Amino acid sequence: MRLKDCHNFHDFRILAKKRLPSPIFNYIDGGSDDESTYRRNTAAFETCDLVPSVLTGVKDVDLSVTVMGQKLDLPVYCSPTALQRLFHHDGERAVANAAEKYGTMFGVSSLGTVSMEEIAKQTTSPQVYQFYFHKDRELNRAMMQRAKDSGVQVMMLTVDSITGGNRERDLRTGFSIPFKLNLKGMLQFVLKPMWGINYVTHEPFSLPQLDEHVDIGNGATSIGDYFTNMLDPSMNWDDVAEMVKFWDGQFCLKGIMSREDARKAVDIGCTGVIISNHGGRQLDGSRSSFDQLAEIVEEVGDEIDVIFDSGVQRGTHVLKALSLGAKAVGIGRMYLYPLAAAGQPGVERALGLMKAELERDMKLMGKTSIDQLTRENLRFRS
């Protein structure tokens, strides 16, 4: 199987599985506990049907949106994800270049493997910085100031990760940073030698957003340990209000799942909320993002940008979320599998396929611009 044989999310996933050692593939692929929320995130779209209009004249389709003050050519952006140079040696550089090619936003994670400063110099497309709230309050301010100084346009605080989710696939393989694998996990690296060759022949792995504060070389630290030991479970709305004031710009909360919390986000001055359950990687058994979208849009959609995240695999999924009132849609695994499969060409192919799907499906829906999508286009099955 080659990149040209990949036509959808599932094809990219298969190619990524062929190329990655299984501990790393399962880090991308897995959810928490029984992975029920992970599965439901995508299955939820199947309870909703699109109702197209015909004979509307759809020669030209405009897919552009404005979200968090940023004009995007696509209503889809690359959500911040951790550890990207583990999946492909170009990591965030490849994703940022692909996002710029398609005129959309790209997010850099606190656990990113390329610095936000480098990405800012490399591309001109809008950059989001995804941030975790640490026990060290001075560290929080220092990281926010660094993002300001590098020209980041949007601050994104993740609020659903005050402790790590129970990702049992990682426990079975011994996945950690740096690697401290069990015997079964080590064998998988032996079976995928090209990944290892690329890993050791490129720059050393690092977490440049945290290198001054976290010594990943001093013993193995799992991602769960980072969440549990460094992040502050006492974080509350007053703490976030201070951060919003300090940032004094586009500030969104990622991980909002209730209308009450969305209302509080408005009250403390946030300009956006991202409806997300972390791709099913945190609280298993929680509602899917799509199941919660309508009520949150009803609560705050006229006051704040409501963004959607988790479970998206198709252009029609994007159209359903936009029809319910989301201003834009974030993707994660949908570009990580292509990244792992083929680097920048893989991400470009995935975004190109998504753009083609959206243009085709908009025409089939009888719509020429995103603002024409409404709930009248949808019917929910009882």
C-alpha positions as CSV (number, residue, x, y, z in Angstrom):
1,M,0.0,0.0,0.0
2,R,1.3,3.4,-1.0
3,L,0.2,7.0,-0.4
4,K,-1.6,7.2,-3.7
5,D,-3.7,4.3,-2.6
6,C,-5.1,6.3,0.4
7,H,-8.5,7.7,-0.2
8,N,-9.9,8.2,3.3
9,F,-9.2,8.2,7.0
10,H,-9.2,4.4,7.2
11,D,-6.7,4.0,4.4
12,F,-4.3,6.4,6.1
13,R,-4.7,4.5,9.4
14,I,-3.8,1.2,7.7
15,L,-0.7,2.7,6.1
16,A,0.4,4.4,9.4
17,K,0.0,1.0,11.2
18,K,2.3,-0.6,8.6
19,R,5.0,2.0,9.2
20,L,4.9,2.7,12.9
21,P,6.1,0.4,15.7
22,S,3.0,-0.7,17.5
23,P,3.6,1.2,20.8
24,I,3.7,4.4,18.9
25,F,0.8,3.5,16.6
26,N,-1.3,2.6,19.6
27,Y,-0.4,5.8,21.4
28,I,-2.1,7.6,18.4
29,D,-4.9,5.1,17.9
30,G,-6.0,4.4,21.5
31,G,-8.5,5.9,23.9
32,S,-9.0,5.5,27.6
33,D,-10.4,2.5,29.5
34,D,-12.8,0.6,27.3
35,E,-12.6,3.2,24.5
36,S,-16.4,3.5,24.4
37,T,-16.3,7.3,24.1
38,Y,-13.7,7.0,21.4
39,R,-16.0,4.8,19.3
40,R,-19.1,6.9,20.1
41,N,-17.4,10.1,18.9
42,T,-17.7,9.0,15.3
43,A,-20.7,6.8,15.6
44,A,-22.7,9.8,16.8
45,F,-22.7,11.3,13.3
46,E,-24.6,8.3,12.1
47,T,-27.7,9.3,14.1
48,C,-28.0,12.5,12.0
49,D,-28.8,12.7,8.3
50,L,-28.2,15.5,5.8
51,V,-31.2,16.8,3.8
52,P,-30.0,18.3,0.6
53,S,-31.5,21.0,-1.6
54,V,-31.5,20.9,-5.4
55,L,-31.5,23.3,-8.3
56,T,-29.8,26.1,-6.3
57,G,-27.0,26.9,-8.7
58,V,-23.7,25.6,-7.1
59,K,-21.0,26.3,-9.7
60,D,-18.7,28.0,-7.2
61,V,-18.3,27.0,-3.6
62,D,-16.7,29.2,-0.9
63,L,-15.4,27.1,2.0
64,S,-13.8,30.0,4.0
65,V,-14.7,30.8,7.6
66,T,-13.6,33.4,10.2
67,V,-13.0,31.9,13.6
68,M,-11.2,33.3,16.6
69,G,-10.4,36.3,14.5
70,Q,-8.7,34.3,11.8
71,K,-9.8,34.1,8.2
72,L,-9.4,30.4,7.0
73,D,-9.8,29.0,3.5
74,L,-11.2,25.8,5.0
75,P,-13.6,25.3,7.9
76,V,-11.2,22.6,9.2
77,Y,-7.9,23.2,11.1
78,C,-5.1,21.0,12.5
79,S,-5.7,20.7,16.2
80,P,-2.7,20.7,18.5
81,T,-1.4,17.3,19.2
82,A,1.6,16.1,21.2
83,L,4.9,14.3,20.3
84,Q,4.5,14.6,16.5
85,R,8.2,13.9,15.7
86,L,7.7,10.4,17.1
87,F,5.2,9.7,14.3
88,H,7.4,11.2,11.6
89,H,10.8,12.8,11.9
90,D,9.5,16.1,10.4
91,G,6.6,16.3,12.9
92,E,5.1,19.7,13.4
93,R,7.1,21.2,10.5
94,A,5.4,18.9,8.0
95,V,1.9,19.6,9.4
96,A,2.4,23.4,9.6
97,N,3.6,23.5,5.9
98,A,0.6,21.4,4.8
99,A,-1.8,23.7,6.8
100,E,-0.3,26.8,5.2
101,K,-0.7,25.3,1.8
102,Y,-4.4,24.9,2.4
103,G,-4.8,28.2,4.2
104,T,-5.9,27.0,7.6
105,M,-4.8,27.1,11.2
106,F,-2.2,24.9,12.8
107,G,-1.8,24.2,16.5
108,V,1.4,23.7,18.5
109,S,1.1,21.7,21.7
110,S,2.9,22.3,25.1
111,L,4.0,18.7,24.4
112,G,5.1,19.6,20.9
113,T,8.4,18.5,19.4
114,V,9.1,21.7,17.4
115,S,9.2,25.1,19.1
116,M,6.4,27.6,18.5
117,E,9.1,30.2,17.5
118,E,10.4,28.0,14.7
119,I,6.9,27.3,13.4
120,A,6.1,31.1,13.5
121,K,9.2,31.8,11.4
122,Q,8.5,28.9,9.0
123,T,4.9,29.8,8.1
124,T,2.5,32.7,7.9
125,S,-0.7,30.8,8.6
126,P,-2.4,31.5,12.0
127,Q,-0.9,29.6,14.9
128,V,-2.7,28.3,18.0
129,Y,-0.8,27.5,21.1
130,Q,-2.3,24.7,23.2
131,F,-1.5,25.1,26.8
132,Y,-1.8,23.1,30.0
133,F,-2.2,24.7,33.5
134,H,0.8,23.7,35.6
135,K,1.2,23.7,39.4
136,D,4.0,26.2,38.9
137,R,2.1,29.5,38.3
138,E,5.2,31.3,37.2
139,L,5.8,28.7,34.5
140,N,2.3,29.3,33.3
141,R,2.9,33.0,32.9
142,A,6.3,32.4,31.3
143,M,4.9,30.1,28.7
144,M,2.1,32.5,27.8
145,Q,4.5,35.4,27.5
146,R,6.7,33.2,25.3
147,A,3.7,32.6,23.0
148,K,2.9,36.3,22.9
149,D,6.5,37.1,22.0
150,S,6.5,34.5,19.2
151,G,3.4,36.0,17.6
152,V,0.9,33.3,18.4
153,Q,-2.6,34.5,17.5
154,V,-4.8,32.2,19.6
155,M,-4.3,30.8,23.1
156,M,-6.0,27.5,23.7
157,L,-6.2,26.2,27.3
158,T,-7.0,22.5,27.6
159,V,-9.3,22.1,30.6
160,D,-10.1,18.3,30.5
161,S,-6.7,17.0,31.4
162,I,-6.0,17.9,35.0
163,T,-5.0,14.3,35.4
164,G,-4.1,11.7,32.8
165,G,-6.7,9.4,31.3
166,N,-6.2,5.6,31.8
167,R,-4.8,4.6,28.4
168,E,-4.4,0.9,28.8
169,R,-2.8,0.3,25.4
170,D,0.2,2.4,26.6
171,L,0.3,0.4,29.8
172,R,0.5,-2.9,27.9
173,T,3.3,-1.7,25.6
174,G,5.2,0.3,28.3
175,F,5.1,3.4,26.1
176,S,6.7,6.4,27.8
177,I,9.0,9.3,27.0
178,P,11.9,8.6,26.7
179,F,11.3,5.0,25.7
180,K,11.2,2.4,28.5
181,L,9.4,-0.4,26.7
182,N,8.7,-3.9,27.9
183,L,10.0,-6.9,25.8
184,K,6.9,-7.1,23.6
185,G,7.1,-3.3,22.9
186,M,10.8,-3.5,22.1
187,L,10.2,-6.3,19.6
188,Q,7.8,-4.1,17.6
189,F,10.6,-1.6,17.1
190,V,12.8,-4.3,15.7
191,L,10.1,-5.2,13.2
192,K,9.9,-1.6,11.9
193,P,13.6,-0.8,11.3
194,M,13.0,2.2,9.0
195,W,11.3,4.1,11.7
196,G,14.3,3.5,14.0
197,I,16.7,4.6,11.3
198,N,14.9,7.8,10.8
199,Y,14.6,8.4,14.5
200,V,18.3,8.0,15.2
201,T,19.6,9.9,12.1
202,H,17.6,13.1,12.7
203,E,17.9,15.6,15.5
204,P,17.4,14.3,19.0
205,F,13.9,14.1,20.3
206,S,12.9,17.0,22.6
207,L,10.0,18.9,24.0
208,P,11.1,22.5,23.3
209,Q,8.1,24.2,24.9
210,L,9.1,22.4,28.2
211,D,12.8,21.7,27.9
212,E,13.7,24.3,30.4
213,H,11.3,22.9,32.9
214,V,11.1,19.2,32.3
215,D,14.1,16.8,32.1
216,I,12.8,14.0,29.9
217,G,16.2,12.5,29.8
218,N,16.3,11.9,33.6
219,G,14.3,8.7,33.7
220,A,11.2,7.7,31.9
221,T,8.2,9.9,32.2
222,S,4.9,8.7,30.8
223,I,2.4,11.2,29.4
224,G,0.1,10.1,32.1
225,D,2.8,11.0,34.7
226,Y,3.2,14.4,33.2
227,F,-0.5,15.1,33.5
228,T,-0.7,13.7,37.0
229,N,2.5,15.2,38.5
230,M,3.0,18.5,36.8
231,L,-0.5,19.8,36.1
232,D,-2.6,21.5,38.7
233,P,-5.9,19.7,39.6
234,S,-6.9,22.7,41.7
235,M,-7.3,24.9,38.6
236,N,-10.6,26.8,38.8
237,W,-12.5,29.5,37.0
238,D,-10.8,32.3,38.8
239,D,-7.4,31.0,37.7
240,V,-8.6,30.9,34.1
241,A,-10.1,34.4,34.3
242,E,-6.6,35.7,35.3
243,M,-5.1,33.9,32.3
244,V,-7.7,35.4,30.0
245,K,-6.9,38.9,31.3
246,F,-3.2,38.4,31.0
247,W,-3.4,37.1,27.4
248,D,-5.7,39.9,26.4
249,G,-6.6,38.4,23.0
250,Q,-8.2,35.4,21.4
251,F,-8.5,32.9,24.2
252,C,-10.4,29.6,24.0
253,L,-11.1,26.7,26.3
254,K,-10.6,23.2,24.9
255,G,-12.6,20.4,26.5
256,I,-15.9,22.1,27.2
257,M,-18.8,19.6,27.3
258,S,-21.7,21.3,29.1
259,R,-23.7,24.4,28.4
260,E,-23.1,25.5,32.0
261,D,-19.4,25.5,31.5
262,A,-19.7,27.2,28.1
263,R,-21.7,30.0,29.8
264,K,-19.0,30.4,32.4
265,A,-16.4,30.7,29.6
266,V,-18.4,33.6,28.2
267,D,-18.7,35.2,31.7
268,I,-14.9,35.3,32.2
269,G,-14.2,36.8,28.8
270,C,-13.2,33.8,26.6
271,T,-13.7,34.4,22.9
272,G,-14.1,30.7,22.0
273,V,-14.9,27.2,23.4
274,I,-13.9,23.9,21.8
275,I,-16.4,21.1,22.4
276,S,-14.1,18.2,22.9
277,N,-13.6,15.0,25.0
278,H,-9.9,14.8,24.0
279,G,-10.7,12.3,21.3
280,G,-12.0,9.8,23.8
281,R,-8.6,9.8,25.6
282,Q,-9.7,11.1,29.0
283,L,-13.0,10.3,30.7
284,D,-14.4,7.2,29.1
285,G,-18.1,6.9,29.2
286,S,-18.6,10.7,28.6
287,R,-20.9,12.0,25.9
288,S,-19.7,12.4,22.4
289,S,-18.8,15.9,21.3
290,F,-21.4,15.8,18.5
291,D,-24.1,14.8,21.0
292,Q,-23.4,18.0,23.0
293,L,-22.9,20.4,20.2
294,A,-26.5,21.6,19.7
295,E,-27.2,22.5,23.3
296,I,-23.9,24.4,23.7
297,V,-24.6,26.4,20.5
298,E,-28.1,27.2,21.8
299,E,-26.6,28.5,25.0
300,V,-23.7,30.7,23.8
301,G,-23.5,30.4,20.0
302,D,-24.4,34.1,19.5
303,E,-21.8,35.3,22.0
304,I,-18.7,33.2,21.5
305,D,-17.1,31.1,18.8
306,V,-18.1,27.5,19.3
307,I,-15.6,25.1,17.7
308,F,-16.0,21.4,17.3
309,D,-13.5,18.6,17.9
310,S,-13.4,14.8,18.2
311,G,-14.4,11.9,16.0
312,V,-14.3,13.6,12.6
313,Q,-13.4,11.3,9.7
314,R,-15.3,12.6,6.7
315,G,-16.3,15.9,5.0
316,T,-20.0,15.1,5.8
317,H,-19.1,15.0,9.5
318,V,-17.7,18.5,9.2
319,L,-20.9,19.7,7.4
320,K,-23.1,18.2,10.1
321,A,-21.1,20.0,12.8
322,L,-21.2,23.3,10.9
323,S,-24.9,22.9,10.3
324,L,-25.5,22.7,14.0
325,G,-23.6,26.0,14.5
326,A,-19.9,25.1,14.9
327,K,-17.7,27.9,13.5
328,A,-14.9,25.5,12.6
329,V,-13.9,21.9,13.1
330,G,-10.6,20.6,14.5
331,I,-9.0,17.3,13.4
332,G,-6.3,15.3,15.2
333,R,-6.0,11.6,14.2
334,M,-7.2,12.6,10.7
335,Y,-3.8,14.3,10.0
336,L,-1.7,12.2,12.4
337,Y,-2.2,9.0,10.5
338,P,-1.2,10.7,7.2
339,L,1.8,12.3,8.9
340,A,2.9,8.9,10.2
341,A,2.3,7.3,6.8
342,A,4.2,9.8,4.6
343,G,5.2,13.0,6.4
344,Q,4.2,16.3,4.7
345,P,3.0,14.7,1.5
346,G,0.6,12.6,3.6
347,V,-0.9,15.5,5.5
348,E,-1.2,17.5,2.2
349,R,-3.0,14.5,0.6
350,A,-5.4,14.2,3.6
351,L,-6.2,18.0,3.6
352,G,-6.6,17.9,-0.2
353,L,-9.0,15.0,0.1
354,M,-11.0,16.8,2.8
355,K,-11.2,19.9,0.7
356,A,-12.4,17.9,-2.3
357,E,-15.0,16.1,-0.1
358,L,-16.3,19.4,1.3
359,E,-16.6,21.1,-2.1
360,R,-18.4,18.0,-3.6
361,D,-20.7,17.6,-0.6
362,M,-21.5,21.3,-0.4
363,K,-22.6,21.1,-4.1
364,L,-24.6,18.0,-3.4
365,M,-26.2,19.8,-0.5
366,G,-27.1,22.7,-2.7
367,K,-25.0,25.2,-0.8
368,T,-22.3,27.6,-2.0
369,S,-21.0,29.0,1.3
370,I,-20.6,27.7,4.8
371,D,-23.0,30.3,6.3
372,Q,-25.8,28.7,4.3
373,L,-25.6,25.6,6.4
374,T,-28.3,25.5,9.1
375,R,-30.2,23.0,11.2
376,E,-32.8,22.9,8.5
377,N,-30.3,20.7,6.6
378,L,-30.4,18.0,9.3
379,R,-32.8,15.4,10.6
380,F,-32.0,13.3,13.7
381,R,-33.1,9.7,13.9
382,S,-35.3,8.8,16.9
